[in-house]
């Protein structure tokens, strides 16, 4: 039964597409013509139906209730004119409302598609339907998506080639460094090689992270935070969990979310010496806060540190390391989940990174 209804709707839609004008201008013109004709018909009908005097009797006979002899019926121009204006105005307002909805629907669909494209560049192409202008706009939108996917594929090939070309001599350097006799020199070479390898890995992960979509699933964020905290503690880092981490699971990309929160913890430990993790659960969103005991960030620098490859001058030293991609990656992952990442200086000292993730409603 449902299939028959769907087929009937499709046939009616195809028939309407054939009968209606092809352009948006033609459809609006047709709508206005129909509205004006309908308003005239309704206005004339109401004028005759609501007339206070009956029509004149045949052969000049006087009918009870009619106007007295020698008196003409009063003019109906004010009342008729008022009814005519009212009906016309109502019809035109209704036509304008329908036309506005008609015009805004394709724009709304394009806006929704653009928003979905920001979350998943590999989403299915939009169907080309509607007026000629809508079909042309949809076709251009789909072509833009195809070009972006092609550029991402070319970027992936370039990154893979660069990764191979960089790691091959780096591996040879690591092997040659192991054969050095001086332990201090061997340690210095090993540290530099490790930093170079870390920079390459971090950069490639950032470049490839947005190109490979990951299917979302129901994720227990509390368990993920506990796992990340335990891994950091096993590595000798000062990472603690504050309060209860019990929360209702939400739809998220598991690997991306682990990378996002892991970057926040690493950033707190690297620059703030410790990380204090808390989780706030509500019906509308989940809030993950990572607090450190570091010096914080100047207010005019907070927005800049979320940009890729941006590092504060105080962090450009051998002990801190990093290439300025940790917070940028976390920020991109938060936006991919329709959330946000905000940084703020705590009143008691230290930096607070707040990851807000809205619950996706069906």
C-alpha positions in Angstrom: 0.0 0.0 0.0 2.8 2.4 0.9 4.5 1.6 -2.4 1.3 2.4 -4.3 1.0 5.7 -2.5 4.7 6.6 -3.2 4.2 5.7 -6.9 1.0 7.8 -7.1 2.9 10.8 -5.5 5.7 10.4 -8.0 3.3 10.3 -10.9 1.4 13.4 -9.6 4.8 15.2 -9.1 5.9 14.3 -12.7 2.6 15.4 -14.1 2.8 18.7 -12.2 6.3 19.2 -13.5 5.1 18.9 -17.0 2.0 21.1 -16.7 3.6 23.9 -14.7 5.9 26.4 -16.4 9.6 25.4 -16.3 11.1 28.6 -15.0 10.6 30.1 -11.6 9.4 33.4 -13.2 6.7 31.5 -15.1 5.4 29.8 -12.0 5.3 33.0 -10.0 3.5 34.7 -12.9 1.0 31.9 -13.1 0.4 32.0 -9.4 -0.3 35.8 -9.5 -2.7 35.4 -12.4 -4.7 32.7 -10.7 -4.7 34.8 -7.5 -6.0 37.9 -9.3 -8.7 36.0 -11.2 -9.8 34.2 -8.0 -10.0 37.4 -6.1 -12.2 39.0 -8.8 -14.6 36.1 -8.8 -14.9 36.0 -5.0 -15.4 39.7 -4.8 -18.2 39.8 -7.4 -19.8 36.8 -5.8 -19.9 38.3 -2.4 -21.2 41.6 -3.8 -24.2 39.9 -5.3 -24.8 37.5 -2.5 -24.8 40.2 0.3 -26.9 42.8 -1.6 -29.5 44.3 0.9 -32.3 44.5 -1.7 -33.7 41.7 -3.8 -33.6 41.9 -7.5 -36.4 44.0 -9.2 -39.7 42.1 -9.6 -41.0 41.2 -13.1 -43.4 43.6 -14.8 -42.7 46.4 -12.3 -44.8 44.7 -9.5 -44.0 45.9 -6.0 -42.6 43.2 -3.6 -43.1 43.4 0.1 -39.8 44.5 1.7 -38.6 46.4 -1.3 -37.8 50.1 -1.5 -40.7 52.5 -1.3 -42.1 54.0 -4.5 -40.1 56.9 -5.9 -37.0 56.0 -3.9 -33.9 54.5 -5.4 -32.0 51.9 -3.4 -28.9 53.4 -1.7 -25.7 53.1 -3.4 -23.7 50.0 -2.5 -20.4 51.4 -3.6 -18.7 51.9 -0.2 -19.7 48.4 1.0 -18.9 46.7 -2.3 -15.6 48.6 -2.6 -14.7 47.6 0.9 -15.4 43.9 0.3 -13.6 44.0 -3.0 -10.5 45.5 -1.5 -10.6 43.1 1.5 -10.9 40.0 -0.7 -8.3 41.1 -3.2 -5.9 42.0 -0.4 -6.4 38.6 1.4 -5.9 36.8 -1.9 -2.7 38.7 -2.7 -1.4 38.2 0.8 -2.0 34.5 0.5 -0.4 34.4 -2.9 2.6 36.3 -1.6 2.9 33.9 1.3 2.7 30.8 -0.9 5.1 32.3 -3.3 7.6 33.1 -0.5 7.4 29.6 0.7 7.8 28.4 -2.8 10.9 30.5 -3.3 12.5 29.7 0.0 12.2 25.9 -0.2 15.0 25.4 -2.8 17.2 27.9 -0.9 16.5 26.1 2.3 17.4 22.7 0.7 20.7 24.2 -0.6 21.5 25.6 2.8 20.9 22.2 4.4 23.0 20.5 1.8 25.8 23.0 2.3 25.7 22.4 6.1 25.7 18.6 5.5 28.6 19.0 3.1 30.6 20.6 5.8 30.2 17.6 8.0 30.7 14.9 5.2 32.2 15.9 2.0 31.4 12.5 0.5 27.7 12.7 1.1 25.4 11.7 -1.8 24.8 14.3 -4.5 21.7 16.4 -4.4 18.9 15.3 -6.8 18.4 17.8 -9.6 14.7 18.7 -9.4 12.4 21.7 -9.4 12.5 24.7 -11.7 15.2 25.3 -14.3 17.0 27.8 -12.0 16.9 25.3 -9.1 18.2 22.5 -11.3 21.1 24.7 -12.5 22.0 25.7 -9.0 21.9 22.1 -7.8 24.0 21.0 -10.8 26.7 23.7 -9.9 26.6 22.6 -6.3 27.2 19.0 -7.2 30.0 19.9 -9.5 31.6 21.9 -6.7 31.4 18.9 -4.4 33.0 16.7 -7.1 35.8 19.2 -7.6 36.4 19.3 -3.8 36.5 15.5 -3.6 38.9 15.4 -6.5 41.2 17.9 -4.8 41.1 16.0 -1.6 42.0 12.8 -3.4 44.9 14.5 -5.1 46.0 15.9 -1.7 45.9 12.4 -0.2 48.2 11.2 -3.0 50.5 14.1 -2.5 50.7 13.6 1.3 51.3 9.8 0.8 54.1 10.5 -1.6 55.7 13.2 0.7 55.3 10.8 3.7 57.2 8.1 1.9 59.9 10.5 0.6 60.4 12.0 4.1 60.3 8.8 6.2 62.8 6.8 4.0 65.8 9.1 4.6 64.7 9.6 8.2 64.8 5.8 8.8 68.3 5.7 7.3 69.4 8.4 9.6 68.0 6.6 12.6 69.9 3.4 11.7 73.1 5.3 11.2 72.7 7.1 14.5 72.6 3.8 16.3 76.1 3.0 15.0 77.6 6.1 16.5 80.2 5.5 19.3 79.6 8.6 21.4 76.5 8.0 23.6 75.8 11.7 24.0 76.0 12.3 20.2 73.8 9.2 19.6 71.3 10.5 22.1 71.2 14.0 20.5 70.7 12.5 17.0 68.0 10.2 18.3 66.1 13.1 20.0 66.3 15.2 16.8 65.1 12.2 14.7 62.3 11.5 17.1 61.1 15.2 16.9 61.2 15.1 13.1 59.3 11.9 13.0 56.7 13.3 15.4 56.3 16.5 13.4 55.8 14.4 10.2 53.3 12.1 11.9 51.3 14.9 13.4 51.2 16.9 10.2 50.1 13.9 8.1 47.4 12.9 10.7 46.0 16.5 10.5 46.0 16.6 6.7 44.5 13.1 6.3 42.1 13.3 9.3 39.4 15.4 7.5 39.6 13.4 4.3 38.8 10.0 5.7 35.2 10.0 7.0 34.4 7.7 10.0 30.9 6.4 10.6 29.4 7.6 13.9 28.3 5.3 16.6 26.9 5.4 20.1 29.9 6.4 22.2 30.3 6.2 26.0 32.2 9.4 26.6 32.8 8.7 30.3 34.5 5.4 29.6 36.6 7.1 26.9 37.8 9.7 29.4 38.7 7.1 31.9 40.7 5.1 29.3 42.6 8.2 28.2 43.3 9.2 31.8 44.6 5.7 32.7 46.9 5.7 29.6 48.3 9.0 30.6 48.9 7.9 34.1 50.7 4.7 32.9 53.0 7.0 31.0 53.8 8.9 34.2 51.7 12.0 33.5 49.8 13.9 36.1 46.2 13.3 34.8 43.2 13.0 37.2 39.5 12.6 36.8 37.2 14.9 38.8 33.7 13.9 39.8 31.5 11.3 38.1 32.0 10.5 34.5 28.7 8.7 34.0 26.9 10.0 31.0 24.3 8.9 28.5 26.1 7.7 25.2 25.9 10.0 22.2 26.5 9.6 18.5 30.1 10.4 17.7 33.1 9.3 15.7 35.1 7.2 18.2 38.6 7.5 16.8 38.2 11.2 16.0 36.8 11.9 19.5 39.7 10.0 21.1 42.1 12.1 19.1 40.3 15.3 20.0 40.3 14.7 23.8 43.7 13.2 23.8 45.1 16.3 22.2 43.5 18.4 24.9 45.1 16.3 27.6 48.5 16.3 25.9 48.3 20.1 25.6 47.4 20.5 29.2 50.2 18.2 30.4 52.8 19.7 28.0 52.2 23.3 28.9 50.4 23.1 32.2 52.2 20.2 33.8 48.9 18.4 34.7 45.3 17.8 33.5 42.1 17.7 35.5 39.2 16.2 33.5 35.5 16.7 34.3 32.3 15.7 32.5 28.9 17.5 32.6 25.9 15.7 31.2 22.6 17.2 30.3 19.6 16.5 28.1 20.9 18.8 25.3 24.7 18.5 25.4 27.8 17.0 26.9 30.6 19.2 28.3 34.2 18.0 28.7 36.5 20.3 30.6 40.3 19.9 30.8 41.9 22.2 33.3 45.7 22.6 33.8 47.9 24.5 36.2 49.9 26.4 33.6 50.3 30.1 33.0 47.3 30.3 30.7 47.1 32.1 27.4 46.9 35.9 26.8 43.3 36.9 25.9 44.4 38.3 22.5 46.0 35.0 21.7 43.2 32.6 22.5 41.5 32.7 19.1 44.8 32.4 17.3 46.0 29.2 19.0 43.1 27.3 17.4 44.5 28.0 14.0 46.7 25.3 12.4 50.5 25.7 12.9 50.2 28.6 15.3 52.3 28.4 18.4 52.9 30.9 21.2 56.4 32.3 21.5 56.7 30.8 25.0 56.1 27.3 23.5 58.9 27.4 20.9 61.5 25.4 22.8 62.9 21.9 22.7 61.2 20.8 26.0 57.6 21.7 24.9 57.9 20.4 21.3 54.8 20.3 19.1 54.0 21.9 15.7 50.9 23.8 16.7 48.3 21.3 15.4 46.9 19.7 18.6 44.3 22.4 19.4 43.6 23.0 15.7 42.8 19.3 15.2 40.6 19.2 18.3 38.8 22.3 17.1 38.1 20.8 13.7 36.8 17.5 15.2 34.5 19.5 17.5 33.1 21.4 14.6 32.7 18.2 12.6 30.4 17.0 15.5 28.4 20.2 15.4 30.1 21.2 18.7 32.6 23.8 19.8 35.9 24.1 21.6 36.5 27.2 23.7 39.5 28.2 25.7 39.4 30.4 28.8 41.8 31.4 31.6 40.6 30.1 35.0 40.3 32.7 37.8 42.5 30.5 40.1 45.1 30.1 37.3 45.6 27.7 34.4 43.8 27.2 31.2 40.4 25.5 30.8 39.6 23.8 27.4 35.9 23.2 27.2 34.5 20.8 24.6 30.8 21.1 24.1 29.1 18.4 22.1 25.3 18.7 21.4 23.2 15.6 21.4 22.0 14.9 17.9 18.2 14.5 17.9 16.6 12.3 15.4 
